[in-house]
Amino acid sequence: MESDQGSALGLLQIDLARQGQGIGAAACRALEDGVRARWPWARRLRLSVVRSNDPVLGFWHRMGFTETGEVRPCATTSSSPR
Protein backbone atom coordinates (compact mmCIF):
# COMPACT_ATOMS: atom_id res chain seq x y z
CA MET A 1 0.00 0.00 0.00
CA GLU A 2 2.78 2.40 -0.75
CA SER A 3 0.38 4.93 -2.25
CA ASP A 4 -1.37 5.64 1.07
CA GLN A 5 1.74 5.08 3.19
CA GLY A 6 0.15 2.38 5.33
CA SER A 7 -0.02 -1.29 6.10
CA ALA A 8 -2.98 -3.34 7.27
CA LEU A 9 -3.39 -6.03 9.90
CA GLY A 10 -5.69 -8.79 8.69
CA LEU A 11 -6.30 -10.82 11.85
CA LEU A 12 -4.80 -11.24 15.30
CA GLN A 13 -6.30 -13.90 17.53
CA ILE A 14 -5.11 -15.04 20.93
CA ASP A 15 -6.63 -18.18 22.43
CA LEU A 16 -9.13 -17.20 25.12
CA ALA A 17 -7.28 -19.32 27.68
CA ARG A 18 -4.05 -17.38 26.97
CA GLN A 19 -5.50 -13.87 26.98
CA GLY A 20 -4.33 -11.50 29.71
CA GLN A 21 -0.78 -12.90 29.68
CA GLY A 22 0.81 -10.20 27.52
CA ILE A 23 0.88 -12.35 24.38
CA GLY A 24 -1.29 -9.97 22.34
CA ALA A 25 0.75 -6.94 23.39
CA ALA A 26 3.99 -8.75 22.50
CA ALA A 27 2.52 -9.76 19.14
CA CYS A 28 1.45 -6.18 18.49
CA ARG A 29 4.93 -4.84 19.29
CA ALA A 30 6.53 -7.51 17.05
CA LEU A 31 4.12 -6.60 14.26
CA GLU A 32 4.96 -2.92 14.54
CA ASP A 33 8.70 -3.69 14.55
CA GLY A 34 8.29 -5.97 11.53
CA VAL A 35 6.33 -3.37 9.59
CA ARG A 36 8.96 -0.71 10.35
CA ALA A 37 11.76 -3.02 9.20
CA ARG A 38 10.06 -4.26 6.03
CA TRP A 39 8.12 -1.16 4.97
CA PRO A 40 10.00 1.85 6.39
CA TRP A 41 7.84 4.19 4.27
CA ALA A 42 4.66 3.09 6.09
CA ARG A 43 3.37 5.83 8.37
CA ARG A 44 0.36 4.03 9.83
CA LEU A 45 -0.93 0.56 10.57
CA ARG A 46 -4.59 -0.04 9.93
CA LEU A 47 -6.79 -2.72 11.44
CA SER A 48 -10.45 -3.53 11.59
CA VAL A 49 -12.52 -4.82 14.47
CA VAL A 50 -15.63 -6.87 13.82
CA ARG A 51 -18.61 -5.34 15.62
CA SER A 52 -19.34 -8.57 17.47
CA ASN A 53 -15.87 -8.25 19.03
CA ASP A 54 -16.25 -4.74 20.46
CA PRO A 55 -14.74 -5.84 23.83
CA VAL A 56 -11.32 -5.98 22.12
CA LEU A 57 -11.40 -2.23 21.45
CA GLY A 58 -9.92 -1.58 24.90
CA PHE A 59 -6.90 -3.70 24.00
CA TRP A 60 -6.30 -1.80 20.77
CA HIS A 61 -6.71 1.54 22.55
CA ARG A 62 -4.06 0.46 25.08
CA MET A 63 -1.78 -0.42 22.14
CA GLY A 64 -2.12 3.16 20.87
CA PHE A 65 -4.68 2.66 18.12
CA THR A 66 -7.58 5.08 17.68
CA GLU A 67 -10.93 4.67 16.01
CA THR A 68 -11.50 6.43 12.71
CA GLY A 69 -15.27 6.14 12.79
CA GLU A 70 -15.22 4.32 9.46
CA VAL A 71 -17.67 1.42 9.26
CA ARG A 72 -17.58 -1.16 6.48
CA PRO A 73 -19.50 -4.37 5.91
CA CYS A 74 -17.56 -7.42 7.04
CA ALA A 75 -16.17 -9.42 4.13
CA THR A 76 -17.05 -13.06 4.47
CA THR A 77 -15.95 -16.12 2.64
CA SER A 78 -17.93 -19.21 2.09
CA SER A 79 -16.86 -22.69 1.19
CA SER A 80 -18.71 -25.47 -0.52
CA PRO A 81 -19.65 -28.51 1.55
CA ARG A 82 -17.53 -31.55 0.78
C-alpha positions, -999 to +999 in steps of 0.1 A: +000+000+000+028+024-007+004+049-023-014+056+011+017+051+032+001+024+053+000-013+061-030-033+073-034-060+099-057-088+087-063-108+119-048-112+153-063-139+175-051-150+209-066-182+224-091-172+251-073-193+277-041-174+270-055-139+270-043-115+297-008-129+297+008-102+275+009-124+244-013-100+223+008-069+234+040-087+225+025-098+191+015-062+185+049-048+193+065-075+171+041-066+143+050-029+145+087-037+146+083-060+115+063-034+096+090-007+103+118-030+092+101-043+060+081-012+050+100+019+064+078+042+043+047+031+061+034+058+084+004+040+098-009+006+106-046+000+099-068-027+114-104-035+116-125-048+145-156-069+138-186-053+156-193-086+175-159-083+190-162-047+205-147-058+238-113-060+221-114-022+214-099-016+249-069-037+240-063-018+208-067+015+225-041+005+251-018-004+221-021+032+209-047+027+181-076+051+177-109+047+160-115+064+127-153+061+128-152+043+095-177+014+093-176-012+065-195-044+059-176-074+070-162-094+041-170-131+045-159-161+026-179-192+021-169-227+012-187-255-005-196-285+015-175-316+008 
